[in-house]
């Protein structure tokens, strides 16, 4: 035996020696890659799908996961299910819409704060993380484009003796729907259940759901099909949301989302219809048409009385009535001894035919009335054709008004109201109460004031320029006059010197001479061309005099 094993080993060893090193390297790479992949799958982060589940619901959720081919999950403490982080939001959205997870909590406490963080910081971090996770789950719902979840955990205030001061936990979900869609009742209930089962102490009645169109989605219990009042409220809300969305879809492209508001009020009549029906089926023997199309007799009632003539002898005349026997074709004939004077019999025979009996109760709602109010911001919309908007809104909502028999025109004023007014702006100055000043009057007054200021500034500038020019001309004339006086004095002085009868004006040290020389220098510096021209004229004049 050992010789055979040794032979097998030698053969295997020989075969392994024939394998090249490249094959060994390839096998080693594949082994390392497989090992790394297994480690990656086992080390991927997991998130809590549901926690604190009951045993029955734990089994139901695990069965749902198995039926849908989801095998990557973990079970902890026999009441908590974890799934990969990238699948958590989508799976949770599907499960809550199927009604799973209502016995436990959708999330457990988690925080990204450090050990040195305060208790309030840890709670704030946990709340923010929870809001982000809930928003991600709601975004996975069909028709939802974006979602924001805000949670107010409330305040227990255990140290306060006045229990009326305790604030209940609340939550608000704001949705942005795709292409003007509205949230279905089942989806709204699933979102409300999800949020309520994610926050301890949060009642489902304190979870509100709205969308960016202003539609509200109130709570709807499981008994709405039985409770007519609850069904009425739900149907009215659904109709109002539908009509509001359709109207806003035709108005927002014109005026913008923030410049138009729509309010809808619908009335739905809820009634119940009870129907009892019975269907009788032909027996097999009647399928051949032997009944000639007649219906099957369900009951047969009979009643007869037979009286014998008491004066006749017993037996009577042969062949007479008194001698005849009691008819034997009578229904349920009793036993007779021949001495009876009267026989009376009545009764009813019921035939048990195949039948189907139904008792149906139909509960339905009918939209009986609807009115719409539209508010448009005239500050940005400008002049609004109210009649055109009213007709357009009525067509979008499917509303018909009363028709005037005389003119044949449709009157929609009692169903659709459209008002265009400036929206309130808290940052702008509040208008004077009771003021009827139109905006165009304010604009005209502002334009007139601006034009007046421009004209006034232009006049002042022109006057200033004219005054400056006049002053310059006056200064020039004065300088020319002083220059002429100086030249004249210089000429007189020169002539006096030539006759030996005076002194040179340039050498005169009198106050007037000093001032005059200063003015001449300044004039010559400011007006060199004029001074040169005057000097040439003066010299030419001397030549002429000479």
C-alpha positions as CSV (number, residue, x, y, z in Angstrom):
1,X,0.0,0.0,0.0
2,X,2.8,2.4,0.9
3,X,4.5,1.5,-2.3
4,X,1.5,2.6,-4.3
5,X,1.1,5.9,-2.4
6,X,4.8,6.5,-2.9
7,X,4.3,5.9,-6.6
8,X,1.4,8.3,-6.8
9,X,3.4,11.0,-5.0
10,X,6.3,10.6,-7.4
11,X,3.9,11.0,-10.4
12,X,2.2,14.1,-8.9
13,X,5.6,15.5,-8.1
14,X,6.7,15.0,-11.6
15,X,3.6,16.7,-13.0
16,X,4.1,19.7,-10.7
17,X,7.7,20.0,-11.8
18,X,6.5,20.3,-15.4
19,X,4.3,23.3,-14.5
20,X,6.0,26.7,-15.3
21,X,6.6,29.4,-12.8
22,X,4.2,31.7,-14.7
23,X,1.3,29.4,-13.8
24,X,2.3,29.4,-10.2
25,X,2.4,33.2,-10.2
26,X,-1.0,33.5,-11.8
27,X,-2.5,31.1,-9.3
28,X,-1.0,33.0,-6.4
29,X,-2.4,36.3,-7.8
30,X,-5.8,34.8,-8.1
31,X,-5.7,33.4,-4.6
32,X,-4.6,36.8,-3.1
33,X,-7.4,38.6,-5.1
34,X,-10.0,36.2,-3.9
35,X,-8.8,36.5,-0.3
36,X,-8.9,40.3,-0.6
37,X,-12.4,40.3,-2.0
38,X,-13.7,38.1,0.8
39,X,-12.1,40.4,3.4
40,X,-13.7,43.4,1.7
41,X,-17.1,41.8,1.7
42,X,-16.8,41.0,5.4
43,X,-15.4,44.4,6.4
44,X,-17.9,46.6,4.5
45,X,-19.8,48.9,6.9
46,X,-23.3,47.8,7.8
47,X,-26.2,50.0,8.9
48,X,-29.2,49.1,11.1
49,X,-32.2,48.2,9.0
50,X,-34.6,47.7,12.0
51,X,-33.9,47.2,15.7
52,X,-36.0,45.9,18.6
53,X,-38.2,43.8,16.3
54,X,-40.7,41.3,17.6
55,X,-40.0,37.6,16.8
56,X,-42.8,37.4,14.3
57,X,-41.8,40.5,12.4
58,X,-38.2,39.5,12.5
59,X,-39.1,36.3,10.7
60,X,-41.3,38.2,8.2
61,X,-38.6,40.6,7.3
62,X,-35.9,37.9,6.9
63,X,-38.3,36.0,4.6
64,X,-38.9,39.1,2.6
65,X,-35.2,39.6,2.1
66,X,-34.7,36.0,1.1
67,X,-37.6,36.1,-1.4
68,X,-36.1,39.2,-3.0
69,X,-32.7,37.7,-3.4
70,X,-31.0,39.8,-0.6
71,X,-28.5,37.7,1.1
72,X,-26.1,40.3,2.5
73,X,-27.4,41.0,5.9
74,X,-26.5,40.4,9.5
75,X,-28.6,39.6,12.6
76,X,-27.6,40.8,16.0
77,X,-29.2,40.0,19.4
78,X,-32.0,38.2,17.6
79,X,-34.0,41.4,17.2
80,X,-31.8,43.6,15.0
81,X,-31.1,43.4,11.2
82,X,-28.1,45.1,9.6
83,X,-27.6,45.5,5.8
84,X,-24.7,47.1,3.8
85,X,-24.7,50.9,4.1
86,X,-25.3,51.5,0.4
87,X,-28.5,49.4,0.4
88,X,-29.9,50.6,3.7
89,X,-32.0,53.6,2.4
90,X,-33.6,51.8,-0.5
91,X,-34.4,48.6,1.4
92,X,-35.9,50.6,4.3
93,X,-38.1,52.5,1.9
94,X,-39.4,49.3,0.3
95,X,-40.0,47.6,3.7
96,X,-41.9,50.5,5.3
97,X,-44.1,50.8,2.3
98,X,-44.9,47.1,2.7
99,X,-45.8,47.6,6.3
100,X,-42.7,46.0,7.9
101,X,-40.7,47.2,10.8
102,X,-43.5,48.8,12.8
103,X,-42.8,46.8,16.0
104,X,-39.3,48.2,16.4
105,X,-37.2,51.2,15.7
106,X,-35.7,52.2,12.3
107,X,-32.5,53.6,13.8
108,X,-30.4,53.4,16.9
109,X,-28.4,56.2,18.4
110,X,-25.2,57.1,16.7
111,X,-22.9,60.2,17.0
112,X,-19.7,61.4,15.5
113,X,-18.6,63.5,18.5
114,X,-15.6,62.8,20.6
115,X,-15.3,61.8,24.2
116,X,-14.8,65.4,25.3
117,X,-18.2,66.5,23.8
118,X,-21.0,67.6,26.1
119,X,-24.3,65.8,26.4
120,X,-26.1,68.5,24.4
121,X,-23.5,68.3,21.6
122,X,-23.9,64.6,21.4
123,X,-27.7,64.8,21.3
124,X,-27.5,67.5,18.6
125,X,-25.1,65.4,16.5
126,X,-27.3,62.3,16.9
127,X,-30.4,64.3,15.8
128,X,-28.6,65.7,12.8
129,X,-27.4,62.3,11.7
130,X,-30.9,60.9,12.2
131,X,-32.5,63.6,10.1
132,X,-30.0,63.0,7.3
133,X,-30.7,59.3,7.2
134,X,-34.4,59.7,7.3
135,X,-34.2,62.2,4.4
136,X,-32.2,59.7,2.4
137,X,-34.9,57.0,2.9
138,X,-37.8,59.3,1.9
139,X,-35.9,60.3,-1.2
140,X,-36.1,56.6,-2.3
141,X,-39.9,56.7,-2.5
142,X,-41.4,56.7,-5.9
143,X,-42.2,60.2,-7.2
144,X,-40.1,62.0,-4.5
145,X,-37.3,64.2,-5.9
146,X,-36.0,65.6,-2.6
147,X,-36.9,65.4,1.1
148,X,-36.0,67.3,4.2
149,X,-36.8,65.9,7.7
150,X,-36.8,68.2,10.7
151,X,-37.2,66.7,14.2
152,X,-38.0,68.5,17.4
153,X,-37.2,66.0,20.2
154,X,-39.3,67.9,22.7
155,X,-38.4,68.5,26.3
156,X,-39.2,66.2,29.2
157,X,-38.5,68.7,32.0
158,X,-38.6,66.0,34.7
159,X,-37.5,68.6,37.2
160,X,-40.6,70.8,36.6
161,X,-43.7,70.0,38.7
162,X,-46.0,71.7,36.2
163,X,-46.5,68.8,33.6
164,X,-48.4,71.2,31.3
165,X,-45.1,72.8,30.5
166,X,-43.8,69.5,28.9
167,X,-43.4,69.8,25.1
168,X,-44.2,66.8,22.9
169,X,-41.8,65.6,20.3
170,X,-42.7,66.7,16.7
171,X,-41.4,66.1,13.2
172,X,-42.0,67.8,9.9
173,X,-41.3,66.3,6.5
174,X,-41.0,68.7,3.5
175,X,-41.1,67.0,0.0
176,X,-40.2,68.1,-3.5
177,X,-42.1,65.9,-5.9
178,X,-41.1,65.0,-9.4
179,X,-43.0,66.5,-12.3
180,X,-45.8,67.8,-10.2
181,X,-46.7,64.4,-8.7
182,X,-48.5,64.0,-5.4
183,X,-47.8,61.6,-2.6
184,X,-50.1,58.6,-2.4
185,X,-52.0,57.8,0.8
186,X,-50.0,54.6,1.4
187,X,-46.7,56.4,0.9
188,X,-47.7,59.2,3.3
189,X,-48.6,56.6,5.9
190,X,-45.3,54.8,5.4
191,X,-43.3,58.0,5.8
192,X,-45.2,58.8,9.0
193,X,-44.6,55.3,10.4
194,X,-40.9,55.5,9.5
195,X,-40.4,58.8,11.3
196,X,-42.5,57.9,14.3
197,X,-40.6,54.6,14.8
198,X,-37.2,56.4,14.5
199,X,-37.7,58.8,17.4
200,X,-38.5,57.5,20.9
201,X,-41.5,59.3,22.3
202,X,-42.7,60.6,19.0
203,X,-46.4,60.0,18.3
204,X,-47.5,59.4,14.8
205,X,-50.1,62.2,15.2
206,X,-47.3,64.7,15.6
207,X,-45.7,64.0,12.2
208,X,-46.7,66.4,9.5
209,X,-46.0,66.0,5.8
210,X,-46.1,68.8,3.2
211,X,-44.6,69.4,-0.2
212,X,-43.3,72.5,-2.0
213,X,-46.6,73.1,-3.7
214,X,-48.3,73.6,-0.3
215,X,-50.1,70.2,-0.4
216,X,-50.6,68.6,3.0
217,X,-50.9,64.9,3.7
218,X,-52.8,64.2,6.9
219,X,-52.9,60.9,8.8
220,X,-55.2,58.2,7.5
221,X,-55.9,55.2,9.6
222,X,-56.7,51.7,8.5
223,X,-60.4,52.2,9.2
224,X,-61.0,54.9,6.6
225,X,-63.1,52.4,4.5
226,X,-65.5,52.0,7.4
227,X,-65.5,55.5,8.9
228,X,-67.3,57.7,6.5
229,X,-66.1,60.9,8.1
230,X,-62.4,59.9,7.9
231,X,-62.9,58.8,4.3
232,X,-64.5,62.1,3.5
233,X,-61.6,64.1,4.9
234,X,-59.0,61.9,3.1
235,X,-60.8,62.2,-0.2
236,X,-61.2,66.0,0.1
237,X,-57.5,66.3,0.9
238,X,-56.5,64.2,-2.1
239,X,-58.7,66.3,-4.4
240,X,-57.4,69.6,-3.0
241,X,-53.8,68.4,-3.4
242,X,-54.4,67.3,-7.0
243,X,-56.1,70.5,-8.1
244,X,-53.6,72.7,-6.3
245,X,-50.7,71.0,-8.0
246,X,-52.4,71.2,-11.4
247,X,-53.1,74.9,-11.0
248,X,-49.6,75.8,-9.8
249,X,-48.1,73.8,-12.7
250,X,-49.8,76.2,-15.2
251,X,-49.1,79.4,-13.3
252,X,-45.5,78.9,-12.0
253,X,-43.9,79.2,-15.5
254,X,-45.5,82.6,-15.8
255,X,-45.0,84.2,-12.4
256,X,-42.4,82.0,-10.5
257,X,-42.9,79.7,-7.5
258,X,-42.7,82.5,-4.9
259,X,-45.0,84.9,-6.7
260,X,-48.2,82.8,-6.8
261,X,-50.2,81.2,-4.0
262,X,-53.2,78.8,-4.5
263,X,-55.8,77.8,-2.0
264,X,-58.3,75.0,-2.8
265,X,-61.5,74.0,-0.9
266,X,-63.3,70.8,-2.0
267,X,-66.4,69.2,-0.8
268,X,-66.8,65.4,-1.2
269,X,-70.1,63.6,-0.6
270,X,-69.5,60.1,0.8
271,X,-72.4,57.6,0.5
272,X,-73.0,53.9,0.9
273,X,-74.9,51.8,-1.6
274,X,-76.3,48.4,-0.3
275,X,-77.1,45.8,-3.0
276,X,-78.7,42.3,-2.4
277,X,-78.8,39.9,-5.4
278,X,-79.8,36.3,-5.8
279,X,-79.0,34.2,-8.8
280,X,-80.8,30.9,-9.4
281,X,-79.1,28.2,-11.5
282,X,-80.9,25.7,-13.8
283,X,-80.7,22.1,-12.8
284,X,-78.9,19.7,-15.1
285,X,-82.2,18.2,-16.4
286,X,-83.4,21.6,-17.6
287,X,-80.3,22.3,-19.7
288,X,-82.0,20.3,-22.6
289,X,-84.7,23.0,-23.0
290,X,-87.5,20.9,-21.7
291,X,-88.8,23.8,-19.7
292,X,-89.4,25.8,-22.9
293,X,-87.5,28.7,-21.5
294,X,-89.7,29.0,-18.4
295,X,-88.1,29.7,-15.0
296,X,-87.8,27.1,-12.4
297,X,-90.6,27.1,-9.9
298,X,-89.3,27.8,-6.5
299,X,-92.5,27.3,-4.4
300,X,-95.9,25.8,-5.1
301,X,-98.9,26.8,-2.9
302,X,-102.1,24.7,-3.0
303,X,-105.5,24.8,-1.3
304,X,-108.7,22.8,-2.0
305,X,-112.0,21.8,-0.3
306,X,-114.2,18.8,-1.2
307,X,-117.7,18.5,0.2
308,X,-120.0,15.4,-0.2
309,X,-123.8,15.9,-0.5
310,X,-125.2,14.6,2.9
311,X,-128.8,13.9,1.6
312,X,-127.8,11.3,-0.9
313,X,-127.7,7.7,0.2
314,X,-124.4,6.2,0.8
315,X,-122.8,5.4,-2.5
316,X,-125.6,7.4,-4.4
317,X,-126.8,6.9,-7.9
318,X,-124.4,5.1,-10.0
319,X,-122.3,7.5,-12.0
320,X,-123.3,10.5,-10.0
321,X,-120.9,12.8,-8.2
322,X,-121.8,11.5,-4.8
323,X,-120.8,8.0,-5.9
324,X,-117.4,9.1,-7.2
325,X,-114.3,8.6,-5.2
326,X,-112.3,11.4,-3.7
327,X,-109.8,12.6,-6.4
328,X,-106.5,11.0,-5.8
329,X,-104.4,13.6,-7.6
330,X,-104.8,16.0,-4.7
331,X,-101.5,17.0,-3.1
332,X,-100.7,15.1,0.1
333,X,-104.0,13.2,0.1
334,X,-104.8,12.0,3.6
335,X,-106.1,8.5,4.4
336,X,-109.9,8.4,3.9
337,X,-112.4,5.7,5.1
338,X,-115.3,6.8,2.8
339,X,-117.6,8.2,5.5
340,X,-116.2,11.8,5.2
341,X,-118.5,14.6,4.1
342,X,-115.8,17.1,3.6
343,X,-112.1,17.1,2.9
344,X,-110.1,20.3,3.0
345,X,-106.3,20.6,2.4
346,X,-103.8,23.4,1.8
347,X,-100.1,23.8,1.9
348,X,-96.9,24.9,0.1
349,X,-94.1,23.0,-1.4
350,X,-90.6,24.7,-1.8
351,X,-88.1,23.4,-4.3
352,X,-84.5,23.7,-3.3
353,X,-82.8,25.2,-6.4
354,X,-79.2,26.1,-6.8
355,X,-78.7,29.8,-6.1
356,X,-76.1,32.5,-5.2
357,X,-76.9,35.3,-2.8
358,X,-74.8,38.4,-2.5
359,X,-74.9,41.3,0.0
360,X,-72.7,44.2,-1.3
361,X,-72.0,47.5,0.5
362,X,-70.3,50.1,-1.7
363,X,-68.8,53.2,-0.1
364,X,-67.9,55.9,-2.6
365,X,-67.1,59.6,-2.6
366,X,-68.2,62.1,-5.2
367,X,-66.8,65.6,-5.6
368,X,-69.8,67.9,-5.3
369,X,-68.2,71.4,-5.1
370,X,-64.8,73.1,-5.5
371,X,-63.6,76.6,-5.2
372,X,-60.1,78.1,-5.9
373,X,-58.4,81.3,-4.7
374,X,-55.3,82.5,-6.6
375,X,-53.0,85.3,-5.3
376,X,-50.5,86.8,-7.6
377,X,-47.6,89.1,-6.7
378,X,-48.2,92.2,-8.9
379,X,-44.8,93.6,-7.9
380,X,-43.0,91.2,-10.2
381,X,-46.0,90.1,-12.5
382,X,-46.9,93.7,-13.5
383,X,-50.3,94.1,-15.1
384,X,-52.3,90.8,-14.8
385,X,-55.2,89.9,-17.0
386,X,-57.4,88.5,-14.2
387,X,-60.2,87.2,-16.5
388,X,-57.7,85.3,-18.6
389,X,-56.1,83.8,-15.5
390,X,-59.4,82.9,-14.0
391,X,-60.5,81.0,-17.2
392,X,-57.1,79.2,-17.5
393,X,-57.3,78.1,-13.8
394,X,-60.8,76.8,-14.2
395,X,-59.8,74.7,-17.2
396,X,-56.8,73.3,-15.4
397,X,-59.0,72.4,-12.4
398,X,-61.9,71.0,-14.5
399,X,-64.3,73.6,-13.0
400,X,-67.4,74.8,-14.9
401,X,-69.3,77.9,-13.9
402,X,-72.9,79.0,-14.4
403,X,-73.9,80.0,-17.9
404,X,-75.8,83.2,-18.5
405,X,-78.9,82.3,-20.6
406,X,-79.0,85.8,-22.2
407,X,-75.4,86.2,-23.3
408,X,-74.3,82.5,-23.2
409,X,-71.2,83.4,-21.3
410,X,-69.8,81.3,-18.5
411,X,-69.6,83.0,-15.1
412,X,-66.7,81.6,-13.0
413,X,-66.5,84.3,-10.3
414,X,-68.3,82.1,-7.7
415,X,-65.8,79.3,-8.2
416,X,-62.5,80.9,-9.1
417,X,-61.1,84.0,-7.4
418,X,-58.0,85.7,-8.8
419,X,-56.4,88.8,-7.1
420,X,-53.2,90.5,-8.1
421,X,-51.6,92.6,-5.3
422,X,-48.1,93.3,-4.1
423,X,-46.9,90.6,-1.7
424,X,-45.9,91.8,1.7
425,X,-42.2,92.4,2.1
426,X,-41.0,92.7,5.7
427,X,-37.8,94.5,4.5
428,X,-39.8,97.2,2.6
429,X,-41.4,100.3,4.2
430,X,-45.0,99.5,5.1
431,X,-47.6,101.5,3.2
432,X,-49.8,104.0,4.9
433,X,-53.1,102.4,6.0
434,X,-55.9,103.5,3.8
435,X,-53.6,105.0,1.2
436,X,-54.9,104.7,-2.4
437,X,-51.8,106.1,-4.2
438,X,-51.0,104.1,-7.2
439,X,-47.5,102.9,-8.0
440,X,-47.3,104.9,-11.3
441,X,-48.0,108.1,-9.4
442,X,-45.1,107.4,-7.0
443,X,-42.8,106.6,-10.0
444,X,-44.0,109.8,-11.8
445,X,-43.3,112.0,-8.7
446,X,-39.9,110.4,-8.2
447,X,-39.0,111.0,-11.9
448,X,-40.2,114.6,-11.7
449,X,-38.1,115.3,-8.6
450,X,-35.1,113.8,-10.3
451,X,-35.5,115.9,-13.4
452,X,-35.9,119.1,-11.3
453,X,-32.7,118.3,-9.5
454,X,-30.8,117.7,-12.8
455,X,-32.1,121.0,-14.2
456,X,-31.2,122.9,-11.0
457,X,-27.7,121.4,-11.0
458,X,-27.3,122.4,-14.7
459,X,-28.4,125.9,-14.0
460,X,-26.0,126.3,-11.1
461,X,-23.1,125.0,-13.1
462,X,-23.8,127.3,-16.0
463,X,-24.1,130.3,-13.7
464,X,-20.9,129.4,-12.0
465,X,-19.1,129.1,-15.3
466,X,-20.6,132.4,-16.5
467,X,-19.6,134.2,-13.3
468,X,-16.1,132.8,-13.5
469,X,-15.8,133.9,-17.1
470,X,-17.0,137.4,-16.2
471,X,-14.5,137.6,-13.3
472,X,-11.7,136.6,-15.6
473,X,-12.8,139.1,-18.2
474,X,-12.9,141.8,-15.5
475,X,-9.5,140.9,-14.2
476,X,-8.1,141.0,-17.8
477,X,-9.6,144.4,-18.4
478,X,-8.2,145.7,-15.1
479,X,-4.8,144.3,-15.9
480,X,-4.9,145.8,-19.3
481,X,-5.8,149.1,-17.8
482,X,-3.1,148.9,-15.2
483,X,-0.6,147.9,-17.9
484,X,-1.7,150.9,-20.0
485,X,-1.3,153.2,-17.0
486,X,2.1,151.8,-16.2
487,X,3.2,152.1,-19.8
488,X,1.9,155.6,-19.9
489,X,3.7,156.5,-16.7
490,X,6.8,154.9,-18.0
491,X,6.6,156.9,-21.2
492,X,6.0,160.1,-19.2
493,X,8.9,159.3,-17.0
494,X,11.1,158.6,-20.0
495,X,10.2,161.9,-21.5
496,X,10.9,163.7,-18.3
497,X,14.3,162.1,-18.0
498,X,15.1,163.1,-21.4
499,X,14.3,166.7,-20.5
500,X,16.0,166.4,-17.1
501,X,12.7,167.1,-15.3
502,X,11.9,163.8,-13.6
503,X,13.0,160.4,-12.3
504,X,12.7,156.9,-13.9
505,X,9.5,155.2,-12.9
506,X,11.5,152.0,-12.4
507,X,13.5,153.7,-9.8
508,X,10.6,155.2,-8.0
509,X,10.3,153.6,-4.6
510,X,6.8,155.0,-3.8
511,X,4.1,152.6,-2.7
512,X,2.1,153.0,-5.8
513,X,5.2,152.2,-8.0
514,X,5.9,149.0,-6.1
515,X,2.3,147.9,-6.4
516,X,2.2,148.7,-10.0
517,X,5.3,146.8,-10.8
518,X,4.0,143.7,-8.9
519,X,0.8,143.8,-10.9
520,X,2.7,144.1,-14.2
521,X,4.9,141.1,-13.3
522,X,1.8,139.0,-12.4
523,X,-0.1,140.0,-15.5
524,X,2.9,139.3,-17.7
525,X,3.3,135.8,-16.1
526,X,-0.4,135.0,-16.4
527,X,-0.8,136.5,-19.9
528,X,2.5,136.4,-21.7
529,X,1.1,136.7,-25.2
530,X,-1.0,139.8,-24.3
531,X,2.0,141.4,-22.6
532,X,4.2,140.7,-25.6
533,X,1.6,142.1,-28.0
534,X,1.2,145.3,-25.8
535,X,5.0,145.7,-25.7
536,X,5.3,145.4,-29.4
537,X,2.5,148.0,-29.9
538,X,4.2,150.3,-27.4
539,X,7.6,150.0,-29.2
540,X,6.0,150.5,-32.5
541,X,4.3,153.6,-31.2
542,X,7.7,155.0,-30.0
543,X,9.1,154.4,-33.4
544,X,6.2,156.3,-34.9
545,X,6.7,159.1,-32.5
546,X,10.3,159.2,-33.3
